Amino acid sequence: MLQQVMAALGQQTGQQAKRLLRQAKEVLPLVERVIAQTRTRVLEGKKMASGQKVLSLFEPHTRAIARHKGGPSSSLVAMSYWMKSTGAS
């Protein structure tokens, strides 16, 4: 259906139609990636690397911020070793 809309827009000569066609050509590949991503993650239950995920259709350069999961952070471990070695506990 989107291909039909894009074909119809391509036949139009107006500036607004050309702008819509340009925007559709930019967004369509991202929409296809989101559909594939959803199929992989939700329907198949598989994980994806954060660099492969589409997080925003409007800001495709957006990347996930890595967060610390489980266990003490390395800075807390370093602080603990320092405190033990200096006797400051």
C-alpha angles and dihedrals in degrees: 000000000000090000089056092051091049091049090051091048090050090059093054119094101200122109092237092054091049091050091049091049091051091050092047090052089053096047101038096074089050092050089052090051091050091052091050090045092051092048091050098044103034107027099033096032093227127144125235131206111257091239091061096052123101105222100173135021091200097046104030092173089067113120132191118260110234113237131195114257125193130341126041118308117254091248090056091048091050091049091050092052091047092050092049093047094049096040091239102137 
